[in-house]
């Protein structure tokens, strides 16, 4: 603990500035990924809606892709906000 007593005011200010920049980046990243994941959920739901309107192989394809997109997006959202 002796090393922390030797910090100058300039070093403390630099450490606080670096921490503030890192926290800002982290918050901005959280917001961007949250918006993208929410948009992807909507895209997946739209694919499921297309599956209801389609028939045959196309319906199965839309339903499969829509389910995967919604599932992955919800997992990303839960992973981002589980702290």
KOLDREN-13877 format. One record per residue (C-alpha): residue number from 1; x, y, z. Coordinates in Angstrom, 2 decimals. Example, Ala and Ser with C-alpha at 12.3 -4.5 7.8 and 13.67 -1.06 7.14 Angstrom:
BEGIN
<dodo nr="1" east="12.30" north="-4.50" up="7.80"/>
<dodo nr="2" east="13.67" north="-1.06" up="7.14"/>
//
This chain:
BEGIN
<dodo nr="1" east="0.00" north="0.00" up="0.00"/>
<dodo nr="2" east="2.99" north="2.28" up="0.19"/>
<dodo nr="3" east="2.90" north="2.90" up="-3.57"/>
<dodo nr="4" east="-0.52" north="4.56" up="-3.43"/>
<dodo nr="5" east="0.74" north="7.16" up="-0.97"/>
<dodo nr="6" east="3.26" north="8.42" up="-3.51"/>
<dodo nr="7" east="0.69" north="9.37" up="-6.17"/>
<dodo nr="8" east="0.78" north="12.92" up="-7.36"/>
<dodo nr="9" east="-2.31" north="14.97" up="-8.11"/>
<dodo nr="10" east="-1.52" north="14.68" up="-11.82"/>
<dodo nr="11" east="-1.47" north="10.87" up="-11.64"/>
<dodo nr="12" east="-4.74" north="10.78" up="-9.73"/>
<dodo nr="13" east="-6.39" north="13.08" up="-12.28"/>
<dodo nr="14" east="-5.09" north="10.93" up="-15.15"/>
<dodo nr="15" east="-6.44" north="7.77" up="-13.52"/>
<dodo nr="16" east="-9.86" north="9.36" up="-12.94"/>
<dodo nr="17" east="-9.94" north="10.69" up="-16.50"/>
<dodo nr="18" east="-9.09" north="7.25" up="-17.90"/>
<dodo nr="19" east="-11.76" north="5.60" up="-15.75"/>
<dodo nr="20" east="-14.36" north="8.14" up="-16.86"/>
<dodo nr="21" east="-13.58" north="7.55" up="-20.54"/>
<dodo nr="22" east="-13.77" north="3.77" up="-20.07"/>
<dodo nr="23" east="-17.12" north="4.05" up="-18.27"/>
<dodo nr="24" east="-18.49" north="6.29" up="-21.04"/>
<dodo nr="25" east="-17.43" north="3.82" up="-23.71"/>
<dodo nr="26" east="-18.95" north="0.96" up="-21.77"/>
<dodo nr="27" east="-22.27" north="2.77" up="-21.39"/>
<dodo nr="28" east="-22.33" north="3.77" up="-25.07"/>
<dodo nr="29" east="-21.56" north="0.19" up="-26.07"/>
<dodo nr="30" east="-24.38" north="-1.10" up="-23.86"/>
<dodo nr="31" east="-26.86" north="1.30" up="-25.44"/>
<dodo nr="32" east="-25.80" north="0.47" up="-29.02"/>
<dodo nr="33" east="-25.94" north="-3.32" up="-28.48"/>
<dodo nr="34" east="-29.28" north="-3.03" up="-26.68"/>
<dodo nr="35" east="-30.81" north="-1.10" up="-29.57"/>
<dodo nr="36" east="-29.40" north="-3.56" up="-32.11"/>
<dodo nr="37" east="-30.66" north="-6.57" up="-30.16"/>
<dodo nr="38" east="-34.13" north="-5.04" up="-29.76"/>
<dodo nr="39" east="-34.23" north="-4.34" up="-33.49"/>
<dodo nr="40" east="-33.17" north="-7.93" up="-34.19"/>
<dodo nr="41" east="-36.04" north="-9.21" up="-32.02"/>
<dodo nr="42" east="-38.43" north="-7.20" up="-34.19"/>
<dodo nr="43" east="-36.85" north="-8.62" up="-37.36"/>
<dodo nr="44" east="-37.21" north="-12.15" up="-35.98"/>
<dodo nr="45" east="-40.86" north="-11.55" up="-35.11"/>
<dodo nr="46" east="-41.43" north="-10.24" up="-38.61"/>
<dodo nr="47" east="-39.94" north="-13.45" up="-40.02"/>
<dodo nr="48" east="-42.33" north="-15.46" up="-37.86"/>
<dodo nr="49" east="-45.19" north="-13.36" up="-39.21"/>
<dodo nr="50" east="-44.01" north="-14.12" up="-42.77"/>
<dodo nr="51" east="-44.04" north="-17.82" up="-41.84"/>
<dodo nr="52" east="-47.72" north="-17.56" up="-40.95"/>
<dodo nr="53" east="-48.49" north="-16.03" up="-44.34"/>
<dodo nr="54" east="-46.32" north="-18.40" up="-46.39"/>
<dodo nr="55" east="-46.80" north="-22.06" up="-47.12"/>
<dodo nr="56" east="-44.61" north="-25.09" up="-47.60"/>
<dodo nr="57" east="-40.84" north="-24.97" up="-47.36"/>
<dodo nr="58" east="-40.81" north="-21.18" up="-47.24"/>
<dodo nr="59" east="-42.96" north="-21.19" up="-44.11"/>
<dodo nr="60" east="-40.63" north="-23.66" up="-42.41"/>
<dodo nr="61" east="-37.60" north="-21.60" up="-43.40"/>
<dodo nr="62" east="-39.07" north="-18.33" up="-42.18"/>
<dodo nr="63" east="-40.19" north="-19.97" up="-38.93"/>
<dodo nr="64" east="-36.78" north="-21.53" up="-38.32"/>
<dodo nr="65" east="-34.78" north="-18.41" up="-39.05"/>
<dodo nr="66" east="-37.22" north="-16.23" up="-37.12"/>
<dodo nr="67" east="-36.99" north="-18.49" up="-34.08"/>
<dodo nr="68" east="-33.19" north="-18.47" up="-34.17"/>
<dodo nr="69" east="-33.01" north="-14.68" up="-34.57"/>
<dodo nr="70" east="-35.47" north="-14.03" up="-31.73"/>
<dodo nr="71" east="-33.74" north="-16.54" up="-29.46"/>
<dodo nr="72" east="-30.26" north="-15.15" up="-30.10"/>
<dodo nr="73" east="-31.42" north="-11.57" up="-29.68"/>
<dodo nr="74" east="-33.18" north="-12.32" up="-26.39"/>
<dodo nr="75" east="-30.09" north="-14.13" up="-25.16"/>
<dodo nr="76" east="-27.94" north="-11.11" up="-26.06"/>
<dodo nr="77" east="-30.34" north="-8.78" up="-24.27"/>
<dodo nr="78" east="-30.35" north="-10.93" up="-21.15"/>
<dodo nr="79" east="-26.56" north="-11.25" up="-21.24"/>
<dodo nr="80" east="-26.13" north="-7.49" up="-21.62"/>
<dodo nr="81" east="-28.39" north="-6.59" up="-18.72"/>
<dodo nr="82" east="-27.61" north="-9.42" up="-16.30"/>
<dodo nr="83" east="-25.19" north="-7.71" up="-13.91"/>
//
